[in-house]
Amino acid sequence: MSDHDVRPVPVEAFCTMVENVEDIAIFAMDLAGRIVHWNVGAARILGYESAEILGQPLERIFTPDDVAAGAPQQELREAAAMGRAADERWHVRKDGSTFWALGIVVPLRDGSGEHVGYGKFLRDRTDLKQLQETLLAQNETLKQADEAKNLFLAALAHELRNPLSVMMTSAWLVHRRAKDDALLAAETERIQRQIRLAQRMVDDLADLARVRRKGLTIESHPLDLRLVAREAAQSVFGPGESQRHTLEMFLTETPIEINGDPQRVHQVFVNLLTNAMRYTPSGGVIGVSVNSEGGDAVVRIKDTGIGIPPDKLTTIFDLFTQAHVDRAESRAGLGIGLNLARELVTLHKGTIQASSEGLGKGSEFVVRFPLAERLTPQSPHPQDPYAAVQSLPPKTTHHRNARL
């Protein structure tokens, strides 16, 4: 057979391969989310044999909290609207144990293109979660050490200023009385020069400590992240934007609560949505997903825009960095918005990450905040701009503005 004689692989052979993959759970669901196919990997990872799980709803493998939040249905809606839905969350095995999984849901279509169901790929990566928690603990230790260093530098600078000031005054007095002694005058001048050098070094230490400890202050209040994201979207996708982009919002049916500054969190989302809008051509889609994954509140802002070059992903949040310096969109901004978003998210003890499959393939920004502990209902803070909004009906699971 020559290199040009290509024989197609029979569909049956491909299906057999999928059926027998052991490291990845691969299963299919009908349009209602009922499981209709279950491979060997799914049985090994989740503990259910095909006969036990076929016909059961997708909710069977989700934690009770995620089921209550409507996460399974939200995955299906997002996959149908955006072509795929990715998540990282805890799942439940047959024996009740949990594991951390990376999952993707995609819509399934028949030969005519009609949507007939969903496929889910799921992989056990508890090892990554454990590594992440270890790294977070190490990072917290480093942050505490850095803060202790900054406090030490500030205290050292403060304590050294007074004795140096006394030494400078004494050296000046000695120098004045040494008019007739050239040698003593020269020595006191040298002492003064060294004291001034030490004073400059102390000032530098004080400035370094001040810069490292300086930052924006936040006023923390209980927030429903769904409402903040919706308000930010409404402020960005106003009438002037109504003919350019389609906005897709995927919100859980239950509140996603964090403790944060409403104005600052709103500012984060506005900056990210403005960035997505700037780099998404007319007719594109911008998706906003608000969900909970593990112990985090997660907001994903995904667009179908021009994407991010691979070499810019590591620097995209740096000050004055622009991903596309040769485009008019970049010249419209100063490269500050993403840097400010990162600083504000960090102040809330959260993280922000950017990803893109390359130029022309869109981009996704993922923001994670620690979920708030369950709080008893209380009257809204008088300065909370979302106090009135929080009285709106909570059921906003899927909001679409066609050509918003």
C-alpha positions in Angstrom: 0.0 0.0 0.0 1.4 3.4 -0.9 1.5 6.4 1.4 -1.3 7.9 -0.6 -3.7 5.0 -0.1 -5.6 6.0 3.0 -8.1 3.6 4.4 -10.8 5.1 6.7 -11.0 3.7 10.2 -14.4 1.9 10.6 -16.8 3.8 12.9 -17.2 0.6 14.9 -13.4 0.5 15.7 -13.5 4.1 16.9 -16.6 3.4 19.1 -14.8 0.4 20.6 -11.8 2.5 21.4 -14.0 5.1 23.2 -15.9 2.4 25.0 -12.6 0.9 26.4 -10.8 4.1 27.4 -10.0 3.6 31.1 -8.4 6.9 32.3 -11.2 9.1 31.1 -14.9 8.9 31.8 -16.8 9.3 28.6 -20.6 9.1 28.6 -23.6 10.5 26.6 -26.9 12.0 27.7 -30.2 12.7 26.0 -31.6 16.2 25.8 -33.2 15.8 29.2 -29.8 15.0 30.8 -30.4 11.3 31.3 -27.4 9.1 30.9 -27.7 6.8 27.8 -24.1 5.6 27.3 -21.4 4.8 29.8 -17.8 3.7 29.0 -15.3 1.6 30.9 -13.5 4.7 32.2 -16.7 6.1 33.6 -17.4 2.8 35.4 -13.8 2.7 36.8 -13.8 6.3 38.0 -17.3 6.7 39.2 -18.0 3.2 40.4 -21.3 2.6 38.6 -21.7 -0.2 36.1 -23.7 0.6 33.0 -26.8 -1.3 34.2 -26.9 0.8 37.4 -26.5 4.2 35.8 -28.2 4.1 32.4 -31.4 6.2 32.5 -30.3 8.1 35.6 -30.0 11.9 35.6 -26.7 13.7 35.3 -27.3 15.0 38.9 -26.4 11.5 40.2 -22.6 12.3 40.0 -22.8 15.9 41.4 -22.5 17.0 45.0 -25.7 18.0 46.8 -24.6 21.6 46.9 -24.0 21.7 43.1 -27.4 20.0 42.5 -29.1 22.6 44.6 -27.4 25.3 42.7 -28.5 23.9 39.3 -25.0 23.2 38.1 -25.8 20.1 36.0 -28.5 21.9 34.0 -26.3 25.0 33.7 -23.5 22.9 32.1 -26.0 21.6 29.5 -27.4 25.0 28.7 -23.9 26.5 28.3 -22.7 23.7 26.1 -25.7 24.0 23.8 -25.3 27.8 23.5 -21.5 28.1 23.4 -20.4 24.8 21.9 -18.8 23.5 25.0 -18.8 23.9 28.8 -15.7 23.3 30.9 -15.6 23.1 34.6 -13.4 22.0 37.6 -15.4 20.6 40.5 -15.9 17.9 43.1 -17.9 14.9 41.8 -19.4 12.0 43.8 -18.7 8.3 43.3 -21.2 5.5 43.9 -19.7 4.8 47.3 -20.2 8.5 48.3 -16.6 9.5 48.1 -15.6 12.6 46.2 -12.9 13.4 43.7 -11.8 16.5 41.9 -12.5 16.3 38.2 -11.8 18.3 35.1 -14.8 18.0 32.8 -16.1 19.1 29.4 -19.6 18.9 28.1 -20.3 19.2 24.3 -23.5 19.0 22.3 -24.1 15.9 20.2 -25.7 16.3 16.7 -26.9 13.8 14.2 -26.1 13.7 10.5 -28.5 16.5 9.7 -27.1 18.8 12.4 -30.0 18.4 14.8 -29.1 18.6 18.5 -29.9 15.2 19.9 -28.0 15.1 23.2 -24.8 15.8 25.1 -21.4 14.1 25.6 -19.3 14.5 28.8 -15.6 13.9 29.2 -14.4 13.7 32.8 -11.0 13.0 34.3 -10.0 12.4 37.9 -7.4 15.0 38.8 -7.6 15.0 42.6 -3.8 15.0 42.4 -3.9 18.4 40.8 -6.2 19.7 43.5 -4.0 18.4 46.2 -1.0 20.0 44.6 -2.9 23.2 44.2 -3.8 23.2 47.9 -0.1 22.5 48.8 1.1 25.3 46.6 -1.6 27.7 48.0 -0.4 26.8 51.5 3.2 27.4 50.5 2.2 30.7 48.8 0.4 31.8 52.0 3.5 31.1 54.0 5.6 33.1 51.6 3.1 36.0 51.7 3.2 36.0 55.5 7.1 36.0 55.4 7.0 38.9 52.9 4.6 40.8 55.1 6.8 40.2 58.1 9.8 41.5 56.1 7.9 44.6 55.1 6.9 45.3 58.7 10.5 44.7 59.8 11.8 47.2 57.2 9.2 49.8 58.2 10.1 49.4 61.9 13.8 49.4 61.2 13.6 52.6 59.2 11.6 54.2 61.9 14.0 53.2 64.7 17.1 54.2 62.8 15.9 57.7 61.9 16.2 59.1 65.4 19.7 58.0 66.2 21.0 59.1 62.8 19.4 62.5 63.3 21.1 62.8 66.7 24.5 61.7 65.2 24.1 64.3 62.4 23.3 67.1 64.9 26.4 66.1 67.0 28.6 65.9 64.0 27.5 69.4 62.8 28.2 70.8 66.3 31.7 69.3 66.4 32.4 70.6 62.9 31.4 74.1 63.9 33.9 74.0 66.9 36.6 72.6 64.7 37.3 75.7 62.7 40.9 75.9 63.8 41.6 72.2 63.6 41.7 71.2 59.9 42.1 67.5 60.6 39.1 67.4 63.0 37.0 69.5 60.5 37.9 67.0 57.7 37.0 64.1 59.8 33.6 65.5 60.9 32.8 66.3 57.3 33.5 62.7 56.4 31.3 61.6 59.3 28.5 63.8 58.0 28.8 62.4 54.5 28.5 58.9 55.9 25.5 59.8 58.0 23.8 61.4 55.0 24.5 58.2 53.1 23.0 56.1 55.9 20.0 58.4 56.0 19.4 58.0 52.3 19.6 54.2 52.8 17.0 54.3 55.6 14.7 56.5 53.5 15.0 53.9 50.7 14.1 51.1 53.2 11.1 53.1 54.4 9.9 53.8 50.8 10.3 50.1 49.9 8.2 49.0 52.8 5.6 51.7 52.1 5.3 50.6 48.4 5.1 46.9 49.3 2.4 47.5 51.9 0.5 50.2 50.0 -2.7 49.2 48.2 -6.4 49.9 47.6 -8.6 49.4 50.6 -11.9 47.5 50.2 -15.1 47.6 52.2 -16.3 44.0 52.5 -20.0 43.2 52.4 -22.0 40.0 51.6 -22.5 40.0 47.8 -24.5 37.8 45.4 -22.0 37.5 42.6 -24.8 36.8 40.1 -26.3 40.2 40.7 -22.9 42.0 40.5 -22.1 40.3 37.2 -25.5 41.1 35.7 -25.3 44.7 36.7 -21.8 45.0 35.2 -23.1 43.4 32.0 -26.0 45.9 31.9 -23.6 48.8 32.3 -21.2 47.6 29.5 -23.8 46.3 27.0 -25.8 49.5 26.7 -27.8 50.8 23.8 -24.7 51.7 21.8 -23.6 48.1 21.9 -27.0 46.7 21.0 -26.2 46.0 17.3 -22.6 44.6 17.7 -22.5 41.7 20.1 -24.6 38.9 21.6 -24.4 38.5 25.3 -25.1 35.1 26.9 -25.4 34.9 30.7 -25.5 31.6 32.6 -26.5 32.2 36.2 -27.2 29.6 38.9 -30.7 29.5 40.5 -29.3 29.9 44.0 -27.1 32.8 45.2 -23.4 32.7 44.8 -22.2 34.6 47.8 -18.9 36.2 48.5 -17.6 38.8 50.9 -16.4 41.7 48.9 -16.5 45.4 48.0 -19.5 45.8 45.5 -17.9 48.7 43.6 -14.5 47.0 43.3 -16.0 43.6 42.2 -18.3 45.4 39.7 -15.2 47.2 38.4 -13.4 43.9 37.8 -16.3 42.6 35.7 -16.7 45.8 33.8 -13.0 45.8 32.9 -13.1 42.2 31.7 -16.3 42.7 29.7 -15.0 45.9 28.2 -11.8 44.0 27.2 -13.9 41.2 25.7 -16.0 43.6 23.8 -13.0 45.5 22.5 -11.4 42.4 21.0 -14.5 40.7 19.7 -15.6 41.8 16.2 -19.2 42.7 15.4 -21.5 39.7 15.4 -19.4 37.9 18.0 -20.7 36.3 21.2 -19.6 37.0 24.8 -20.6 34.5 27.4 -20.7 35.2 31.2 -21.0 32.2 33.5 -21.4 32.5 37.3 -21.1 29.3 39.3 -19.5 27.6 42.3 -16.7 25.1 42.0 -15.4 23.4 45.1 -15.0 26.2 47.7 -14.8 29.0 45.1 -17.2 31.3 43.4 -16.2 31.2 39.7 -17.0 33.7 37.0 -16.0 32.8 33.4 -16.0 35.5 30.7 -15.6 33.9 27.3 -15.6 35.5 23.9 -15.4 34.5 20.3 -13.0 37.4 19.5 -9.5 37.6 18.1 -7.8 35.7 20.9 -4.5 36.2 22.7 -1.1 35.3 21.2 0.6 32.5 23.2 3.6 34.6 24.1 1.3 37.2 25.7 -0.6 34.9 28.1 2.1 35.1 30.8 2.2 39.0 30.7 -1.4 39.9 29.8 -2.0 41.2 33.3 1.1 43.3 33.6 0.8 47.1 33.7 0.7 48.8 30.2 0.8 45.4 28.4 -1.2 45.2 25.2 -1.8 41.9 23.5 -2.2 43.4 20.0 -0.1 46.5 19.8 -0.6 46.7 16.0 -4.4 46.9 16.2 -6.6 50.0 16.6 -8.4 48.2 19.5 -5.2 48.2 21.6 -4.5 51.9 20.8 -7.9 52.7 22.3 -6.6 51.6 25.7 -3.6 52.1 28.0 -3.1 48.5 29.1 -4.3 49.3 32.6 -7.7 47.5 32.9 -6.5 43.9 33.2 -3.7 44.9 35.6 -6.3 46.7 37.8 -8.6 43.8 37.6 -5.9 41.5 38.9 -5.0 43.8 41.8 -8.7 44.1 42.8 -9.2 40.3 42.6 -6.0 39.8 44.7 -7.3 42.2 47.4 -10.4 39.9 47.6 -8.1 36.9 48.1 -9.1 35.6 44.7 -7.3 34.7 41.5 -7.7 35.5 37.8 -6.5 33.6 34.8 -6.5 34.1 31.1 -6.5 31.4 28.4 -6.8 31.3 24.6 -6.3 28.7 22.0 -4.6 31.2 19.8 -5.3 34.1 17.4 -8.8 34.1 16.0 -10.0 31.5 18.5 -11.4 33.8 21.3 -10.3 34.0 24.9 -11.5 33.2 28.3 -10.9 34.9 31.7 -11.7 32.9 34.8 -12.1 34.8 38.2 -12.2 32.9 41.4 -13.3 34.2 44.8 -13.6 32.4 48.1 -17.2 31.5 48.8 -18.7 33.2 51.8 -19.8 31.2 54.8 -23.5 30.8 55.2 -24.8 34.0 56.9 -28.1 34.7 58.6 -30.2 37.3 56.6 -29.6 40.9 57.6 -30.6 44.3 56.3 -28.5 45.6 53.4 -25.6 47.9 54.2 -26.8 51.5 53.7 -23.9 52.2 51.2 -24.3 48.9 49.3 -25.4 49.9 45.7 -26.8 46.4 45.2 -29.2 46.5 48.1 -32.1 47.3 45.8 -31.0 44.9 43.2 -30.9 42.0 45.7 -34.7 42.2 46.0 -35.1 41.0 42.4 -36.2 37.4 41.8 -33.2 35.1 42.1 -34.1 32.8 39.2 -32.0 34.2 36.3 -30.5 30.9 35.0 -30.1 31.8 31.4 -30.3 35.4 30.1 -29.7 36.1 26.5 -29.7 39.5 24.8 -29.8 38.8 21.1 -27.5 41.3 19.4 -27.5 43.2 22.7 
